[in-house]
Amino acid sequence: MTRKQLIQLIKEKKSYLCIGLDTDVSKLPKHLQSHPDAIFEFNKAIIDATKDYCVGYKINTAFYESQGLKGWEAMEKTVQYIPDTHFKIADAKRGDIGNTSSQYAKAFFEVMPFDAVTVAPYMGEDSVRPFLEYKDKWTIVLGLTSNAGSDDFQQLSFAHGITEKRLYETVLEKVATWGTTSNLMFVIGATRACDFVHIRSFVPDHFLLVPGIGAQGGSLKDVSKFGLTKDYGLLVNASRAIIFAGGGEDFAEKAKFAAAGYQSEMATYF
Amino acid sequence: MTRKQLIQLIKEKKSYLCIGLDTDVSKLPKHLQSHPDAIFEFNKAIIDATKDYCVGYKINTAFYESQGLKGWEAMEKTVQYIPDTHFKIADAKRGDIGNTSSQYAKAFFEVMPFDAVTVAPYMGEDSVRPFLEYKDKWTIVLGLTSNAGSDDFQQLSFAHGITEKRLYETVLEKVATWGTTSNLMFVIGATRACDFVHIRSFVPDHFLLVPGIGAQGGSLKDVSKFGLTKDYGLLVNASRAIIFAGGGEDFAEKAKFAAAGYQSEMATYF
């Protein structure tokens, strides 16, 4: 999906909502737990119920890998099932030396039809570049994450000439030079909405993938107020708060209401 | 596998060699390429031929994921096939917020019988801790990697009180406090053998996983001279230089000679 298409999609739907398919089998509704293809059945129902309210889905690979071969199969089936009109993110946090990152890029961009994959920056440029080589695909690099551990390294201050710079600021600045606003996004944790103005000074035009709305406690209002640009520039993700909004047989209906709630709030920020 | 068992294994075999199963299908011998289960057949032959010379195998998950469902299946079969006497590493470079890292830990430590998994540190303590909770399992955190991109962030200097510290030094120091020398190792790129003395000042007793011997150009002699401790403290990995030592029908025999070569050099450093 191109940047132009993504912007158009957001404009038409008045939504920059991404739904995270963190499909934890232990949290599935009881009536589905004995289903031979429970993860995919659940995802299918969630996608059918919510697709009008979101512009993308984010598949968290960990929840599929933890189910072994059947889980990997459910991931492949799910990404195939997501309509082509939606932006498909593999939240995989991969990253390795060049020839290995190329294999990951192949897995998510060729074998599976993802539009984007999340990548960890620690190993530097040659670990990120193989993902950027795919036309109309996106690399979403971890910038500032929303968890407590983001203080451990991301917030450390570096000497930078006569000034100081935090690690995540250096990551944003440096990684931005490796790609363009049409193939590169950043993960920015939403629980620090006060940082958004500051972050926009480093990456004024890039799309930011913002997890941490809902169960992780971020405020959609703050994120939207400080993060939106003239081209929108945000994909705000909610996972548990939507897909596990209900725990019974009406789980898809409950997910639909939750997604519709986010979308209608988003519409007010357009 | 416990630290005591690992040390005993190295002592008995006079080897701290780990063989990397970076099984790139495009590099398989011609006669295997049409085999319906080519990756596993190749790995099986490599393991049979080399197991006397190494103490462990490292499966690079990217090369399996790039083959889709069949690749994941080949990974599961391969790790099951590696003898229990050997240390089994998933070189997966995972790491995410706590509840997600728990799912990755489950995938590699419960669903598959790996002894260790490599983890990226960028997201901090709560992204690493779920892996450390498994008894007799190991978390191998990226410290200083061997690729060009390691200069981008790992080598950046931080203000640290009145002194300065590089990011990878801070990672070694801080991560070391999260676990013990019995459940935590670090990845240290071998192409900078001159850094080993310095690195040992931060992590004197931890096992270090050293990739980059062979095809990536590191010197086994330097790594051994500066990296070995009284408890050995090293796992030195070679991938392509062993598994693709030959490209014909005698590939396993060629791999055996390559592995035996590394082992006999290692024996001289005991």
Chai-1 contact restraints between the chains, C-beta under 6 A:
chainA,res_idxA,chainB,res_idxB,connection_type,confidence,min_distance_angstrom,max_distance_angstrom,comment,restraint_id
A,A62,B,T100,contact,1.0,0.0,6.0,A-B,restraint_1
A,A62,B,Q103,contact,1.0,0.0,6.0,A-B,restraint_2
A,A62,B,Y104,contact,1.0,0.0,6.0,A-B,restraint_3
A,F63,B,Q103,contact,1.0,0.0,6.0,A-B,restraint_4
A,E65,B,A107,contact,1.0,0.0,6.0,A-B,restraint_5
A,S66,B,Q103,contact,1.0,0.0,6.0,A-B,restraint_6
A,S66,B,K106,contact,1.0,0.0,6.0,A-B,restraint_7
A,S66,B,A107,contact,1.0,0.0,6.0,A-B,restraint_8
A,G68,B,V111,contact,1.0,0.0,6.0,A-B,restraint_9
A,L69,B,W72,contact,1.0,0.0,6.0,A-B,restraint_10
A,L69,B,E73,contact,1.0,0.0,6.0,A-B,restraint_11
A,W72,B,L69,contact,1.0,0.0,6.0,A-B,restraint_12
A,W72,B,W72,contact,1.0,0.0,6.0,A-B,restraint_13
A,E73,B,L69,contact,1.0,0.0,6.0,A-B,restraint_14
A,K93,B,D96,contact,1.0,0.0,6.0,A-B,restraint_15
A,G95,B,K93,contact,1.0,0.0,6.0,A-B,restraint_16
A,D96,B,K93,contact,1.0,0.0,6.0,A-B,restraint_17
A,I97,B,N147,contact,1.0,0.0,6.0,A-B,restraint_18
A,T100,B,A62,contact,1.0,0.0,6.0,A-B,restraint_19
A,Q103,B,A62,contact,1.0,0.0,6.0,A-B,restraint_20
A,Q103,B,F63,contact,1.0,0.0,6.0,A-B,restraint_21
A,Q103,B,S66,contact,1.0,0.0,6.0,A-B,restraint_22
A,Y104,B,A62,contact,1.0,0.0,6.0,A-B,restraint_23
A,K106,B,S66,contact,1.0,0.0,6.0,A-B,restraint_24
A,A107,B,E65,contact,1.0,0.0,6.0,A-B,restraint_25
A,A107,B,S66,contact,1.0,0.0,6.0,A-B,restraint_26
A,V111,B,G68,contact,1.0,0.0,6.0,A-B,restraint_27
A,A120,B,A120,contact,1.0,0.0,6.0,A-B,restraint_28
A,A120,B,Y122,contact,1.0,0.0,6.0,A-B,restraint_29
A,Y122,B,A120,contact,1.0,0.0,6.0,A-B,restraint_30
A,Y122,B,Y122,contact,1.0,0.0,6.0,A-B,restraint_31
A,Y122,B,L142,contact,1.0,0.0,6.0,A-B,restraint_32
A,M123,B,T145,contact,1.0,0.0,6.0,A-B,restraint_33
A,M123,B,G149,contact,1.0,0.0,6.0,A-B,restraint_34
A,G124,B,G149,contact,1.0,0.0,6.0,A-B,restraint_35
A,G124,B,S150,contact,1.0,0.0,6.0,A-B,restraint_36
A,G124,B,D152,contact,1.0,0.0,6.0,A-B,restraint_37
A,G124,B,F153,contact,1.0,0.0,6.0,A-B,restraint_38
A,E125,B,G149,contact,1.0,0.0,6.0,A-B,restraint_39
A,E125,B,D152,contact,1.0,0.0,6.0,A-B,restraint_40
A,D126,B,N147,contact,1.0,0.0,6.0,A-B,restraint_41
A,D126,B,A148,contact,1.0,0.0,6.0,A-B,restraint_42
A,D126,B,G149,contact,1.0,0.0,6.0,A-B,restraint_43
A,S127,B,G149,contact,1.0,0.0,6.0,A-B,restraint_44
A,L142,B,Y122,contact,1.0,0.0,6.0,A-B,restraint_45
A,T145,B,M123,contact,1.0,0.0,6.0,A-B,restraint_46
A,N147,B,I97,contact,1.0,0.0,6.0,A-B,restraint_47
A,N147,B,D126,contact,1.0,0.0,6.0,A-B,restraint_48
A,A148,B,D126,contact,1.0,0.0,6.0,A-B,restraint_49
A,G149,B,M123,contact,1.0,0.0,6.0,A-B,restraint_50
A,G149,B,G124,contact,1.0,0.0,6.0,A-B,restraint_51
A,G149,B,E125,contact,1.0,0.0,6.0,A-B,restraint_52
A,G149,B,D126,contact,1.0,0.0,6.0,A-B,restraint_53
A,G149,B,S127,contact,1.0,0.0,6.0,A-B,restraint_54
A,S150,B,G124,contact,1.0,0.0,6.0,A-B,restraint_55
A,D152,B,G124,contact,1.0,0.0,6.0,A-B,restraint_56
A,D152,B,E125,contact,1.0,0.0,6.0,A-B,restraint_57
A,F153,B,G124,contact,1.0,0.0,6.0,A-B,restraint_58
A,L156,B,F158,contact,1.0,0.0,6.0,A-B,restraint_59
A,S157,B,A159,contact,1.0,0.0,6.0,A-B,restraint_60
A,F158,B,L156,contact,1.0,0.0,6.0,A-B,restraint_61
A,F158,B,F158,contact,1.0,0.0,6.0,A-B,restraint_62
A,A159,B,S157,contact,1.0,0.0,6.0,A-B,restraint_63
A,A159,B,A159,contact,1.0,0.0,6.0,A-B,restraint_64
